[in-house]
Amino acid sequence: MKHVVSLREAPQKRAICEKEMRYDVLLNGEFCEDLYFNLRGYVGVLPLPGGARLTIGERGISAYRKEIRRINWEAAAAEVEVARTQ
């Protein structure tokens, strides 16, 4: 099963007083979670293979993008390993 996590800007979810962009976290193209800006950084959770969720705390959007790249890479490597053993 393919596991692809991505971010999509969600300007329609921002409140009038918010200066930072909100993001939708997508799992295989379907909405999964929200990322919003807190006082010191973005806050939210990222879905992991197997149904677990990863919280990295208040970080910049680049940290979330880096974690998403890592999650996608590890999921793809696991799929290749499963396909190789079958």
C-alpha positions as CSV (number, residue, x, y, z in Angstrom):
1,M,0.0,0.0,0.0
2,K,1.4,3.4,-1.0
3,H,2.0,5.9,1.8
4,V,2.6,9.4,0.5
5,V,2.4,12.4,2.9
6,S,2.3,16.0,1.4
7,L,1.4,19.5,2.4
8,R,-1.0,21.9,0.7
9,E,-1.5,25.6,1.5
10,A,-4.9,26.3,3.0
11,P,-5.4,30.1,2.8
12,Q,-9.2,29.7,3.2
13,K,-8.7,28.3,6.8
14,R,-6.7,31.4,8.0
15,A,-8.4,33.8,10.4
16,I,-8.3,37.5,9.6
17,C,-5.6,38.2,12.3
18,E,-3.3,35.3,11.2
19,K,-0.2,36.3,9.3
20,E,1.2,32.8,8.7
21,M,-0.2,30.4,6.2
22,R,-2.1,27.3,7.4
23,Y,-1.4,23.9,5.8
24,D,-3.4,20.8,5.2
25,V,-1.5,17.5,5.7
26,L,-2.5,15.1,3.0
27,L,-2.1,11.3,3.1
28,N,-2.4,9.8,-0.4
29,G,-4.1,13.0,-1.5
30,E,-6.8,12.9,1.2
31,F,-7.0,15.5,4.0
32,C,-5.6,14.1,7.2
33,E,-4.5,16.8,9.6
34,D,-3.9,20.6,9.9
35,L,-0.7,22.5,10.5
36,Y,-1.1,25.9,12.0
37,F,1.3,28.6,13.3
38,N,1.6,29.0,17.0
39,L,3.7,31.6,18.8
40,R,7.0,30.0,18.0
41,G,6.4,27.7,15.0
42,Y,4.1,25.4,13.2
43,V,2.2,22.8,15.3
44,G,0.6,19.6,14.0
45,V,1.0,15.9,13.6
46,L,2.2,13.8,10.6
47,P,0.8,10.4,9.8
48,L,3.3,7.5,9.8
49,P,3.0,4.1,8.1
50,G,1.0,1.7,10.3
51,G,-1.4,4.4,11.6
52,A,0.9,6.0,14.1
53,R,1.3,9.8,14.3
54,L,4.5,11.9,14.7
55,T,4.5,15.2,16.6
56,I,7.7,17.2,16.3
57,G,6.6,20.2,18.4
58,E,6.7,23.9,17.5
59,R,9.0,24.1,14.4
60,G,9.4,26.0,11.2
61,I,7.6,24.8,8.1
62,S,11.0,23.6,6.7
63,A,11.3,21.1,9.6
64,Y,7.9,19.7,8.7
65,R,8.8,19.4,5.0
66,K,12.1,17.6,6.0
67,E,10.2,15.1,8.2
68,I,7.7,14.5,5.4
69,R,10.6,13.8,2.9
70,R,12.0,11.3,5.5
71,I,8.6,9.6,6.1
72,N,8.0,9.2,2.4
73,W,11.5,7.9,1.7
74,E,11.3,5.4,4.6
75,A,7.8,4.2,3.4
76,A,9.0,3.8,-0.2
77,A,12.1,1.8,1.1
78,A,9.8,-0.4,3.1
79,E,7.6,-1.1,0.1
80,V,10.6,-2.0,-2.0
81,E,11.8,-4.4,0.8
82,V,8.4,-6.0,1.0
83,A,8.2,-6.4,-2.8
84,R,11.7,-7.9,-2.8
85,T,10.9,-10.6,-0.2
86,Q,7.7,-11.7,-2.0
